[in-house]
Amino acid sequence: MKQRLIVLFAVFAFAAPMSFADVQIVRDDSENPMVSIAKSTFYGALLGTVVSLAIMLVAGGDDDDIFKVSFASGTALGLGVGIYHVATRPSGGSTHALLNIKPDHTANLAIPQIGIGVSRRNELRVSAPILAWNF
């Protein structure tokens, strides 16, 4: 009986997923960096248009320069916010791959972190990173 418990414990110890202090990020198509920047730019242009229309309504004028400046400013602000958002979000790359290559060109082998999940179409997904190359 003791041998069965030891074997069962050993199987569960090696089969259980390891816990790492790492952030796993799964990005869908809508979280593509270019899509994110384009959305931010579009929303900035829309905000600039709304602000220019509000200023023209309050000022009581029909000046095209207000619209042009507000639209261009909103577009530039949206572009800047989009680039900042993409540049500062976590990379999502796992450093627990089978082969890790570091910036100083040293490599090490490790047990890969296995990810198990369900896709939007209710399909089981199993992934294990093979290579992580930081440069």
C-alpha positions in Angstrom: 0.0 0.0 0.0 2.9 2.4 0.8 4.5 1.7 -2.5 1.3 2.6 -4.4 1.0 5.9 -2.5 4.6 6.7 -3.2 4.2 6.0 -6.9 0.9 7.9 -7.0 2.5 10.9 -5.2 5.5 10.8 -7.6 3.2 10.8 -10.7 1.2 13.7 -9.4 4.4 15.6 -8.4 5.7 15.5 -11.9 2.4 15.8 -13.7 1.2 18.9 -11.7 1.9 22.2 -13.5 4.6 24.3 -12.0 3.7 27.7 -10.6 5.8 30.6 -11.9 5.5 34.3 -11.1 4.9 35.2 -14.7 2.1 36.9 -16.5 0.5 34.8 -19.3 -1.2 37.0 -21.9 -3.2 35.6 -24.8 -3.8 38.2 -27.4 -6.6 37.8 -29.9 -6.8 39.5 -33.3 -8.4 42.6 -31.7 -5.3 43.1 -29.5 -2.9 43.4 -32.4 -0.6 46.4 -31.8 -1.5 47.9 -35.2 -5.2 47.6 -34.6 -4.8 49.1 -31.1 -2.9 52.1 -32.5 -5.4 52.5 -35.3 -8.3 52.5 -32.9 -6.7 55.0 -30.6 -5.9 57.3 -33.6 -9.5 57.0 -34.8 -10.9 57.8 -31.4 -8.5 60.7 -31.1 -9.7 62.1 -34.4 -13.3 61.6 -33.3 -12.6 63.4 -30.0 -11.0 66.3 -31.9 -14.0 66.6 -34.2 -16.4 66.6 -31.2 -14.3 69.2 -29.4 -14.1 71.4 -32.5 -17.9 71.2 -33.0 -18.4 72.2 -29.4 -16.0 75.1 -29.7 -17.6 76.3 -32.9 -21.1 76.0 -31.3 -20.1 78.0 -28.2 -18.1 80.6 -30.2 -21.0 81.0 -32.6 -18.6 81.0 -35.6 -18.1 79.0 -38.7 -14.4 79.0 -38.7 -12.7 76.1 -40.5 -9.4 76.7 -38.7 -10.9 75.6 -35.4 -12.0 72.3 -37.0 -8.7 71.7 -38.7 -6.6 72.4 -35.6 -8.8 70.3 -33.3 -9.0 67.4 -35.7 -5.3 67.3 -36.2 -4.6 67.7 -32.5 -7.0 64.9 -31.6 -5.5 62.6 -34.2 -1.9 63.3 -33.0 -3.0 62.8 -29.4 -4.8 59.5 -30.2 -1.7 58.3 -32.1 0.5 59.2 -29.2 -1.8 57.4 -26.7 -1.9 54.3 -28.9 1.8 54.1 -29.3 2.3 54.6 -25.5 -0.3 51.9 -24.8 1.3 49.4 -27.0 4.9 50.2 -25.9 4.1 49.9 -22.2 1.9 46.8 -22.0 3.4 43.5 -20.9 5.1 41.6 -23.7 3.4 38.3 -22.9 6.4 36.3 -23.9 7.1 33.4 -21.6 10.7 32.9 -20.4 10.0 29.3 -19.4 10.7 27.8 -22.7 12.6 24.6 -23.5 15.6 26.6 -24.8 16.2 30.1 -23.4 18.7 32.3 -25.2 19.7 35.4 -23.3 21.1 38.8 -24.6 24.6 37.8 -23.7 24.3 34.8 -26.0 24.2 32.2 -23.3 21.6 29.5 -23.5 20.0 27.2 -20.9 17.6 24.3 -21.1 14.5 24.4 -18.8 11.2 22.6 -18.4 8.7 24.4 -20.6 5.7 26.0 -19.0 2.7 24.1 -20.4 -0.4 26.2 -21.1 -3.9 24.6 -21.2 -7.0 26.5 -22.2 -10.2 26.6 -24.1 -10.6 28.6 -27.3 -13.6 30.7 -28.2 -14.9 27.8 -30.3 -14.7 25.5 -27.2 -11.6 23.7 -28.5 -9.0 22.5 -26.1 -5.6 24.2 -26.5 -2.3 22.9 -25.2 0.8 24.9 -25.8 4.5 24.6 -24.7 7.0 27.2 -25.7 10.1 25.7 -27.4 12.4 28.7 -27.8 12.6 32.0 -26.0 15.2 34.5 -27.5 15.7 37.8 -25.6 17.7 40.4 -27.5 
